[in-house]
């Protein structure tokens, strides 16, 4: 069975809402999105639909080119899944996307997390609740607590997460594609072996 890679982007926009959540959780990067390519062209979450209005939210396809996001601090992680798990996650996202007009951002659910009261609302999710929902069929991606209590920090610290980038999101966009950076990292090793081999030859060693 083949393997695929999915991506998790954790951001802190510095908005009043994110500052309030940071204050309560004592952690930063309290917004999470899930994507399917290292360029982050296909990236989904629950958040504000209008950058200047935090109270109108729901299912969104993130635009990392927006002024609102590209100035944010972030961490980007990769996670390896099976082909079957990958297809299941995509299916779950598409199901929600097909009904996106019904969905709202679950502000009440955030207070439920703070007060440790389980609140399950139909057609209402916050960002980490959304991510946990689309991952619900993965047996090895379980948190041992209700989906409505899962935070971005729970997802970020999950075993198997591989940190790819940490910094300003706009600076990540300026970097070479991930595949090219991996190739660049391999070049010094090849060069070292070549130089060592050449030196041995000059010394008459075979």
N, C-alpha and C positions, 0 to 999 in steps of 0.2 A: 504494500500500500504506500502510495506517495505521500510526501509531506508538503505543506504550504506554510507560509509565514503571514501572520497578522500583526498589526501594529496598534499600539496604544499611545496616544498623545495626551500628556497631562499638562495643563496650562494654568497660569495665574495672570489674569488680565489687569489686576489692580483696581477693578471696579469696586463700588461700595458693597455689593453683594458678596464678592469674593473675599473682601477684607473681613466682612462679618463672619463668613464661614471659617476663614483662617483663624479668627480670634477664638471661635468656639472649639474648633478641632485641634488648635495649637500646631497645625500643619499647613504647609502651602500647597500649591498646585491642586486645588480642589475642583478642577473641571477635567473630565476625561472624555476622550473620543476614541472610537475604534475605526481602523482603516485597513486597507488591503494592498497598499503599495508604499514604498519608502519615500516617494515624492509627495505623498499625502494628497493626491488628487481625488481620492475616494475616501472620505472621512465623515463619519456619522456620529451624532450625539443628540442629547436633548439640551436645549439652551435657548437663549434669546433669539427671536426671529428678526428683531430690529435692533441693531447695535446700540442705539441710544435709549432703548426702552427695555429695562430688565423684566418688566411685568407681562410682556407678551412673549411667551415661549412655547416650545413644543419640539417636535421632531425636526432636526435640521441636518443639512449637508454642509459641513464646515467649509469656509473659504479662508484658507490660510494666507491669501494675498490681501485680505481686508486689513485696513488700518487698525481695526479693533483687535485683531488677533496677532498680527505680525510683530507688534511691540511687546507682546506678552513673554514672560519667562516660561520655559517649558522643559520637559523631559520626554524623550521619545524612546519607547521600548518595543522590542520585537518578541514574538512568542510563536513557537513552532507547533503546528497542529497537523492532524492527518487530513487527507483529502476529504474524507467523509465529514469530519468535524467542520472543516472550512465551508463545505457546501451547506451544512446545517446552519451555520452562523449567517451566511448570506441569505438563506431562505427566511430566517427569523427577522432579519432586518427588512427584507423586501415586504414581508407581511405587515410590519408596522408602517413602512413607507406607503403602502397601498391605502392605509386608513389614516394617513397623517393629518387630515383635516379634523379628525375626531380627537386627536391627542393634544394634551396640554402639558405644560411644565408643572411638576408636582411640588409646588411650594409648601403645601400642607405636609407632604411627606418629609421635607427637611426638618420641620418642627418635630415630627414623629421620631426621627433619628436622635435629635437633641434630648427628647424626653424619654427615649427608649420605649416608645409606644408603637407597635406595629400598625402601620396605616397602609392598606392596600386599596388603591383607587383605580377604577376602570378607566382606561384611556388617559392616565396621568402618570408620568415618570419623571424623575430627575436623572442627571447624567449617568451616575454610577449604577443606579437602579436599571436604567436602559441597557447599559453594557452587560450587567449581570443577567438580565432577562434574555438577551440574544445569545449568551453563553450557557444558558441553563441546561442544554442537552449534553454538555461535555462532562462526563463522569469525573475526569481528573481536574476539573476547574470548579471545585466546590468550596464554599467558605464556612460551612458549618453554622450558618445563621440565616435568618430570613433575607430575601433579596432586598426588601425595603430598608434593611439596616446596613447594607454594603456601601462603603465609602470609597472614593478614589484611592486613598491610602491602602485599603485592603487589596485592591487590584494591583497597585504599583509594587507592593511587597510580596506578591504571590511568587512561589518558587517557579523558576524557569523563565522569568522575565529577564531580557537582555537589554541593558541600557545602550542606546545607539548615540544619543545626543543629549546634551544638557546646555542650556543657554537661552539666548533670545531667539524666538521662532523665526524672525526675519533673517537672522544670520544663517540659520540652517538652510533656508531657501537659496542662499547664495553659494552654498557648498557644491562640490561636484556630486553627481549621483552616487548613491551608496555603492553600487557595483564598481564604479571607477575608483572609489577610495579604497576598496578592498584590494583591487589590482595594484594600486600605488603602494599599499603596505607590503605587498609581496615582492616588489622590485628590489628593495635594499637587500633582502635575503638572497635573491638570485645573483645580484651583483657581488656580494661578499663571496659566495661560492665560486663565482667565475674568477675573481681576483686571486683567491686562495689557490685555485687550480693552476692559474697562470704562474704564480710565484713558485710552486712546486716544480713546474716544468722548467723554469729558468734555472732552478737548482739541480736539475738533472734527475728529479725524483719522478717515478711513474707509479 
